[in-house]
Amino acid sequence: MLLRRVSGLYILSLGMGLPLLVLGSSGGKILPRPGAWMDLVKAIFGFLLLSVPLVLLPYSVVKDVLLELASLWWLVFAAFLSNKANNYSKTIGVRTWCRLFAIAMVLVAHGDGELSTLVGTNHCCCQPSCR
């Protein structure tokens, strides 16, 4: 049993370490070139980090407030992507995908509010006292 656990950790470390060794020993030949796309990726990861409190809030906030905050997050992210789509005027594919994704996010944000009124859940979602 102990050998199985140790070998599992060893295989996990190989899976995490070998790609790093391959990328590091390639001398940067297989890595993408830096550019404006890195700013977009950095901003998208920033928005993902801003969504972490939305995952943790259901334990302390009423569901209606959480849905409003999630809708606001989706709308701000959609506005950001729409603004970024204007900056990529040369790359039609990126601009189109940014705008389509922004429209999808607006629909999701609008759907969150309607879903709560359709289901009729106006109580806490994850608090033990409300179950």
Buried (B, 14 or more C-beta within 10 A) or exposed (E): EEEEEEEEEEEEEEEEEEEEEEEEEEEEEEEEEEEEEEEBEEBBEEBEEEEEEBEEBBEEBBBBEBBBBBBEBBBBBBEBBBEBBEBBEEBEEBBEBBBEBBEEBBEBBEEBBEEBEEEEEEEBBEBEEEE
